[in-house]
């Protein structure tokens, strides 16, 4: 199949470097890259281990972490002001 393809400059440079290194044709490099890339795209994404956070016991203190005043009062006493 013949088609026109517009490549970004960085991609064209990579293809040219590979073409010279392997001493092969532009067509062979592009076809190989497309085959490998499409094979990877068709594979399911690798499963990752879910991220878990551990709970920390704060000694029963019930503070509103959104209130800096409450946190300072607990840490430094009511005279922090």
Secondary structure as UniProt FT lines:
FT   HELIX           9..22
FT   HELIX           26..42
FT   TURN            59..60
FT   TURN            65..66
FT   HELIX           68..76
FT   HELIX           78..80
//
